[in-house]
């Protein structure tokens, strides 16, 4: 009996030791001590004096890289910038830039900004910033130089392509607010169209005011909410927008995490502003986070038809934790789940996605962002648009004086085929606009065999053939390119309003969404299993 008691006591003791070694707090303390001892040994005994700040930052970055892309460490400067971006305000000069073959092009000038007041125009080149050559800097480095405390100044040198003259300008930074709802209009057929570019502070009320304005013009038969390119932002703003269209008490969103406090359910708190208005939501591969909450919830509850291309797939919730010396850490604590129970977060390839049903019984999948009810491929592949747009934009800037200013026809008429083919031909001397991986490999071979004239000539001949083929591909897509060029030309002629006017009148997806709303039977059929 005594032997049994001793054996029982020994087993209990071993079990307690095992639990002790597995205890999360013990593991935490042990690993902190290991990391601290490593730094101590390096400080005291390494052959050279190590940069401890640099080593620690690299160690933290490497550690967080093992998790998801959204759990990050932020320096004090990055903390300030993140807070400004989330609020929709920042202290800057109002320049949106594009890289272009060793040049930095001004793509947009924010209305009312220091850049606009100084006379900088879209298509101008940024030559220098703070005494440093702009083409030698990355866009991120340039933005860091442009941003700063309000009322501080930054020196820039601008080249105007139309006159080929340079101008040195001192810009005074000021707080700028990015307009979250930059455009709203009534389309033919009494269909409302609203563009929402980000979920920043008060964007829900801005959208509501725009909707009220549209309704004051005419009784609406439907509404298009354009979330293409919207990267997300504040979750509470997304919930407020959902509550405009869904009844009080409706489950809008759920978050689930490891800690009990991260498990939350969010319900509509008010009576809806528009409970029955037919809605189409437009999304694409750059619609993320809060955009996916709005699209996914309206889809799950069969309250809207979702059109476009599959969304980005960011369904993780982060909170910010203060660390030391004004540094912070953004850490993922839970996942988003739409009313059907599906997770928005994009899963790794190979996993079997679960299926769920909308309120009407339609099948939807999780683990792949939001898949539209009506998939509509891009008129131009996204990689083509990203390559050629900067060149077309700059070429048009050089012809700005020939573009009629404030002409309403810019928002209606497509540019001529000859004009577009002329722009395509202009790319001949800019292979980066159309070259792909094969050409890059050939250029490497050309450099390697430069001493063998016969081989070098063959490589150059092949590169020339590739150029003709790639340019021919662009010519075969001229109709889609006419829409892109028309959009850019409208911006040069009438600014951001002109560009959005053109999109509202000519964008194929917007026109298809309008047709869906004007056909009630088709609209209802999409929302049925």
C-alpha positions in Angstrom: 0.0 0.0 0.0 2.8 2.3 0.9 4.6 1.5 -2.4 1.4 2.4 -4.3 1.1 5.7 -2.4 4.8 6.5 -3.2 4.2 5.7 -6.9 1.1 7.9 -7.0 3.0 10.7 -5.4 5.9 10.3 -7.9 3.5 10.3 -10.8 1.8 13.5 -9.5 5.2 15.1 -9.0 6.3 14.2 -12.6 3.0 15.5 -13.9 3.4 18.8 -12.1 6.9 19.2 -13.4 5.7 18.5 -17.0 2.9 21.1 -16.6 5.4 23.5 -15.2 7.7 23.2 -18.2 4.7 23.4 -20.6 3.2 26.5 -18.9 3.0 29.4 -21.4 4.3 31.9 -18.8 7.3 29.8 -18.0 8.1 29.4 -21.8 7.7 33.2 -22.2 10.1 34.0 -19.4 12.6 31.4 -20.5 12.7 32.7 -24.1 12.9 36.3 -22.9 15.9 35.3 -20.7 17.6 33.5 -23.7 17.2 36.6 -25.9 18.4 38.9 -23.2 21.5 36.7 -22.5 22.3 36.6 -26.2 22.3 40.4 -26.4 24.4 40.6 -23.2 27.0 38.2 -24.5 27.3 40.1 -27.8 27.6 43.4 -25.9 30.3 42.2 -23.5 32.3 39.7 -25.6 31.8 40.2 -29.4 35.0 41.2 -31.3 33.4 44.5 -32.5 30.8 46.8 -30.9 27.5 45.6 -32.2 24.6 47.9 -33.1 22.0 46.5 -30.6 19.1 48.6 -31.9 19.7 47.2 -35.4 20.1 43.6 -34.2 17.0 43.8 -32.1 14.9 45.3 -34.9 16.1 42.6 -37.3 15.3 39.9 -34.8 11.8 41.2 -34.2 11.1 41.5 -37.9 12.3 37.9 -38.5 10.2 36.7 -35.6 7.0 38.4 -36.9 7.7 37.2 -40.4 6.8 33.7 -39.1 3.2 34.8 -38.5 0.8 36.7 -40.8 1.7 39.8 -42.9 -0.3 42.1 -40.7 1.4 41.6 -37.3 4.2 44.3 -37.4 6.5 46.4 -35.3 6.4 50.2 -35.9 9.0 52.8 -35.0 7.9 56.1 -33.5 7.8 57.8 -36.9 5.8 55.0 -38.4 3.3 55.1 -35.5 2.6 58.8 -36.2 2.2 58.2 -39.9 -0.2 55.2 -39.4 -2.4 57.3 -37.1 -2.6 60.0 -39.7 -3.4 57.6 -42.5 -6.1 55.9 -40.5 -7.7 59.2 -39.6 -7.7 60.2 -43.3 -5.5 63.2 -42.6 -1.8 63.7 -43.0 0.7 66.6 -43.1 2.0 66.7 -46.6 2.0 68.7 -49.8 -0.7 66.8 -51.8 1.4 64.9 -54.5 0.6 61.4 -55.7 3.5 60.1 -57.7 4.3 57.4 -60.3 7.7 55.9 -61.2 8.6 56.1 -65.0 11.9 55.0 -66.6 14.2 57.0 -64.3 11.6 59.7 -63.8 9.1 60.5 -61.1 5.8 61.7 -62.5 3.1 63.7 -60.6 0.0 61.5 -61.1 -2.5 63.4 -59.0 -2.5 66.8 -57.2 -4.9 66.9 -54.3 -7.4 69.7 -54.5 -6.6 72.7 -52.2 -3.1 71.3 -51.4 0.1 73.2 -51.3 1.2 71.5 -54.5 -1.9 72.7 -56.4 -1.6 76.3 -55.0 2.1 76.3 -56.2 1.0 75.5 -59.7 2.2 71.9 -60.0 0.2 70.0 -62.5 -0.4 66.3 -63.3 2.3 65.1 -65.5 5.0 67.4 -64.2 8.2 65.7 -63.2 9.7 65.8 -59.7 13.4 66.4 -60.3 14.7 67.1 -56.8 13.4 66.9 -53.3 15.3 68.4 -50.3 18.3 68.7 -52.5 18.3 65.0 -53.5 17.7 63.7 -57.0 14.2 62.2 -57.0 14.9 59.5 -59.6 17.6 58.0 -57.3 15.1 57.6 -54.5 12.3 55.1 -54.0 8.7 56.3 -53.9 8.6 55.4 -50.2 11.7 57.5 -49.5 10.2 60.4 -51.5 7.0 60.2 -49.5 8.9 60.2 -46.2 10.6 63.4 -47.3 7.4 65.1 -48.5 5.6 64.3 -45.2 6.3 66.0 -41.9 5.0 68.2 -39.2 2.4 70.8 -40.2 3.8 74.3 -41.2 7.3 72.9 -42.0 8.7 73.3 -45.5 10.3 71.2 -48.1 12.2 72.3 -51.3 11.3 70.6 -54.6 12.4 71.1 -58.2 9.7 70.5 -60.8 10.1 70.1 -64.6 7.1 71.1 -66.7 7.0 68.8 -69.7 5.0 71.1 -71.9 7.4 74.0 -71.6 10.6 72.0 -70.7 11.3 74.6 -68.0 12.2 73.8 -64.4 10.9 75.5 -61.3 12.2 75.5 -57.7 9.3 75.6 -55.2 9.2 75.8 -51.4 6.1 73.9 -50.2 4.7 74.3 -46.7 3.3 71.1 -45.4 -0.3 71.2 -44.1 -2.8 68.7 -42.8 -4.7 67.2 -45.8 -7.8 65.2 -45.7 -8.3 62.5 -48.3 -11.9 62.5 -49.5 -13.3 59.1 -48.9 -16.3 59.6 -51.1 -14.9 61.7 -54.0 -17.7 61.1 -56.4 -21.4 60.5 -56.7 -23.8 60.8 -59.7 -27.1 59.7 -61.0 -26.6 57.5 -64.1 -29.2 57.1 -66.9 -32.2 55.1 -65.7 -32.2 56.8 -62.3 -29.4 54.6 -60.9 -27.2 56.1 -58.2 -23.4 55.7 -58.4 -21.1 56.3 -55.4 -17.4 55.8 -55.2 -15.9 55.0 -51.8 -12.1 54.9 -51.8 -11.3 54.3 -48.1 -13.0 53.6 -44.8 -11.6 56.6 -42.9 -13.2 58.5 -40.1 -16.7 59.8 -40.9 -16.8 58.2 -44.3 -20.2 56.5 -43.5 -21.8 59.9 -42.9 -20.2 61.2 -46.1 -21.7 58.4 -48.0 -25.1 59.0 -46.4 -25.0 62.7 -47.4 -24.0 61.8 -51.0 -27.0 59.4 -51.1 -29.3 62.0 -49.8 -28.1 64.4 -52.5 -28.7 61.8 -55.2 -32.2 61.1 -53.9 -33.0 64.8 -54.0 -32.3 64.8 -57.7 -34.6 61.9 -58.6 -36.2 58.8 -57.1 -33.5 56.1 -57.4 -34.2 52.7 -58.9 -31.0 51.3 -57.7 -27.5 52.1 -56.2 -24.0 51.1 -57.3 -21.4 51.3 -54.5 -17.9 51.2 -56.1 -15.4 49.6 -53.7 -12.8 48.7 -56.4 -9.3 49.5 -55.1 -10.6 50.3 -51.6 -8.0 48.9 -49.2 -10.3 49.1 -46.1 -9.8 51.1 -42.9 -12.0 51.5 -39.9 -14.3 48.6 -39.1 -16.9 50.7 -37.3 -17.4 52.8 -40.4 -18.1 49.6 -42.4 -20.6 48.6 -39.8 -22.3 52.0 -40.0 -22.6 51.8 -43.8 -24.1 48.3 -43.5 -26.7 49.6 -41.0 -27.9 52.0 -43.7 -29.3 49.1 -45.7 -30.0 46.3 -43.1 -32.6 46.2 -40.3 -32.0 46.9 -36.7 -30.9 43.8 -34.8 -29.4 42.1 -37.8 -26.1 40.3 -37.2 -23.5 42.2 -39.3 -20.2 40.7 -38.4 -18.5 38.4 -35.9 -14.9 38.3 -34.7 -13.3 35.2 -33.1 -9.9 34.8 -31.5 -8.0 32.9 -28.8 -8.7 35.3 -26.0 -12.4 35.6 -24.8 -12.4 39.4 -25.2 -11.7 39.1 -28.9 -14.9 37.1 -29.5 -17.5 39.7 -30.5 -20.8 39.9 -32.4 -21.8 43.2 -34.0 -25.5 43.9 -34.8 -27.2 46.7 -36.6 -28.0 49.4 -34.0 -30.4 51.7 -36.0 -33.3 51.4 -38.3 -32.0 51.4 -41.9 -31.9 54.5 -44.0 -32.6 52.5 -47.3 -34.1 49.1 -46.4 -35.2 48.0 -49.9 -33.2 50.0 -52.5 -31.6 47.5 -54.9 -27.8 47.6 -54.6 -24.8 46.4 -56.6 -21.4 46.4 -55.0 -18.3 46.5 -57.2 -15.1 44.9 -56.0 -11.7 43.8 -57.4 -8.5 42.2 -56.3 -7.5 45.4 -54.4 -10.7 45.6 -52.4 -9.7 44.5 -48.9 -10.6 44.3 -45.2 -13.5 46.7 -44.5 -14.5 46.6 -48.2 -14.8 42.8 -47.9 -16.9 43.2 -44.7 -19.4 45.4 -46.6 -19.5 43.2 -49.7 -19.5 39.9 -47.8 -22.2 40.8 -45.4 -24.5 42.3 -48.0 -23.9 39.1 -50.1 -24.6 36.7 -47.2 -27.9 38.4 -46.4 -28.8 38.6 -50.1 -29.2 42.4 -49.7 -26.9 43.2 -52.7 -25.5 41.7 -55.9 -21.7 41.7 -55.8 -20.0 42.2 -59.2 -16.4 42.3 -60.4 -13.4 40.2 -59.5 -12.5 38.2 -56.4 -11.4 40.5 -53.5 -8.0 40.6 -51.8 -8.8 38.3 -48.8 -7.9 40.1 -45.6 -10.0 38.9 -42.8 -7.8 39.4 -39.8 -8.3 41.9 -36.9 -5.4 43.8 -35.5 -5.0 45.8 -32.3 -2.2 48.2 -31.5 -0.2 47.6 -28.4 2.2 50.3 -27.1 5.7 49.2 -26.4 8.6 51.5 -25.3 9.8 54.9 -26.4 6.6 55.5 -28.5 7.0 52.4 -30.5 4.1 50.1 -31.1 3.2 46.6 -32.3 0.2 45.8 -34.4 -0.9 42.3 -33.6 -3.5 40.0 -35.1 -5.9 39.0 -32.4 -8.9 37.5 -34.2 -10.6 36.8 -37.6 -13.6 38.3 -39.3 -16.6 36.1 -40.0 -19.6 37.3 -42.1 -23.2 36.4 -41.0 -23.1 33.0 -42.8 -20.1 32.0 -40.7 -17.4 32.2 -43.3 -14.0 33.7 -42.9 -12.8 36.3 -45.3 -9.1 35.6 -44.9 -7.3 34.1 -47.9 -6.0 30.7 -47.0 -2.9 29.0 -48.3 -3.3 26.9 -51.5 -4.1 23.3 -50.9 -6.6 23.8 -48.1 -10.2 22.6 -48.7 -12.4 25.7 -48.4 -15.7 25.2 -46.5 -18.9 26.2 -48.1 -21.8 28.2 -46.5 -25.2 29.4 -47.5 -26.6 32.8 -47.8 -30.0 33.7 -46.3 -31.7 32.6 -49.6 -29.7 29.4 -49.7 -27.0 30.4 -52.3 -23.6 28.6 -51.8 -20.6 30.8 -50.8 -17.1 29.7 -50.0 -14.6 30.9 -47.3 -10.9 31.2 -47.5 -10.7 33.1 -50.8 -11.8 36.6 -50.1 -15.2 37.5 -51.6 -16.1 35.9 -54.8 -18.6 38.0 -56.8 -22.1 36.8 -57.7 -21.4 38.0 -61.2 -17.7 37.7 -62.1 -16.6 40.3 -64.7 -13.0 40.1 -65.9 -11.0 43.2 -66.3 -11.1 44.7 -69.7 -7.3 44.8 -69.5 -5.2 42.4 -67.5 -4.1 44.3 -64.3 -0.5 43.7 -65.2 -1.0 45.4 -68.6 -2.7 48.4 -67.0 0.0 48.8 -64.4 2.8 48.8 -67.1 1.3 51.1 -69.7 -0.7 53.6 -67.6 2.3 55.6 -66.4 3.6 56.0 -70.0 0.2 57.0 -71.4 -0.4 59.4 -68.6 3.0 61.1 -69.2 2.6 61.2 -73.0 -0.8 62.9 -72.5 0.7 65.4 -70.1 3.1 66.5 -72.8 0.1 67.2 -75.0 -1.9 68.8 -72.2 -2.3 72.1 -74.2 -4.1 70.2 -76.9 -6.7 68.7 -74.5 -9.8 70.9 -74.3 -10.2 72.1 -70.7 -13.5 71.7 -69.0 -15.0 70.0 -72.1 -18.0 67.9 -71.2 -17.3 65.8 -74.3 -14.2 64.4 -72.6 -16.5 62.4 -70.3 -18.6 61.0 -73.1 -16.5 60.4 -76.2 -13.9 57.7 -76.5 -10.5 58.8 -77.9 -10.0 57.9 -81.5 -8.4 54.6 -82.5 -5.6 56.5 -84.3 -4.8 58.4 -81.1 -4.5 55.2 -79.1 -2.4 53.4 -81.8 -0.2 56.5 -81.8 0.3 56.1 -78.0 1.1 52.4 -78.5 3.7 53.2 -81.1 5.2 55.7 -78.7 6.0 52.8 -76.4 8.5 51.4 -78.9 11.4 53.2 -77.2 10.2 52.3 -73.7 10.5 48.5 -73.5 9.8 48.4 -69.8 6.1 49.3 -70.7 5.6 46.0 -72.4 8.6 43.7 -71.9 8.2 40.6 -69.8 10.4 38.0 -68.2 11.7 36.5 -71.5 13.0 39.9 -72.7 14.8 40.4 -69.4 16.6 37.1 -69.8 17.5 38.0 -73.3 19.0 41.3 -72.2 21.1 39.4 -69.7 22.3 37.1 -72.4 23.1 40.0 -74.7 25.3 41.5 -72.0 27.1 38.2 -71.5 27.8 37.5 -75.2 28.6 41.1 -76.1 32.1 40.0 -77.3 30.6 37.6 -79.8 29.0 39.8 -82.6 27.1 37.0 -84.4 25.3 35.9 -81.2 24.7 39.4 -80.1 23.1 40.2 -83.4 20.8 37.2 -83.1 19.7 38.2 -79.6 19.0 41.8 -80.8 16.9 40.3 -83.7 14.9 38.2 -81.2 14.4 41.2 -78.9 13.1 43.2 -81.9 10.7 40.3 -82.8 9.5 40.2 -79.2 8.9 44.0 -79.3 6.7 43.7 -82.4 4.8 40.8 -80.8 4.1 42.7 -77.5 3.1 45.9 -79.3 0.8 43.8 -81.5 -0.8 42.4 -78.4 -1.5 45.9 -77.2 -3.0 46.8 -80.6 -5.4 43.8 -80.3 -6.5 45.3 -77.0 -7.0 48.8 -78.4 -10.7 49.0 -77.5 -10.0 48.4 -73.8 -7.0 50.8 -74.1 -9.4 53.4 -75.5 -11.2 53.4 -72.2 -8.0 53.7 -70.2 -6.7 56.5 -72.4 -10.1 58.3 -72.2 -10.0 58.1 -68.4 -6.5 59.6 -68.3 -7.3 62.3 -70.9 -10.5 63.3 -68.9 -8.3 63.7 -65.8 -5.9 66.0 -67.7 -8.8 68.0 -69.0 -11.1 68.2 -66.0 -9.3 66.8 -63.0 -10.6 64.1 -60.7 -14.3 64.9 -61.4 -13.7 64.6 -65.1 -12.0 61.2 -64.6 -14.9 59.9 -62.5 -17.4 61.3 -65.0 -15.7 59.3 -67.7 -15.7 56.1 -65.5 -19.4 56.6 -64.8 -20.2 57.0 -68.5 -17.8 54.5 -70.1 -16.5 51.9 -67.6 -17.8 48.5 -68.8 -18.4 47.1 -65.3 -20.3 50.2 -64.2 -22.5 49.9 -67.3 -23.2 46.2 -66.7 -24.1 46.9 -63.0 -26.5 49.6 -64.2 -28.1 47.1 -66.6 -28.5 44.6 -63.7 -30.3 47.2 -61.6 -32.6 48.2 -64.4 -33.7 44.6 -64.9 -35.5 43.6 -61.6 -36.1 40.0 -62.8 -32.4 39.5 -63.5 -31.4 41.2 -60.2 -33.7 38.9 -58.2 -32.6 35.8 -60.1 -29.0 36.4 -59.1 -30.0 36.5 -55.4 -31.9 33.2 -55.6 -30.2 29.7 -55.4 
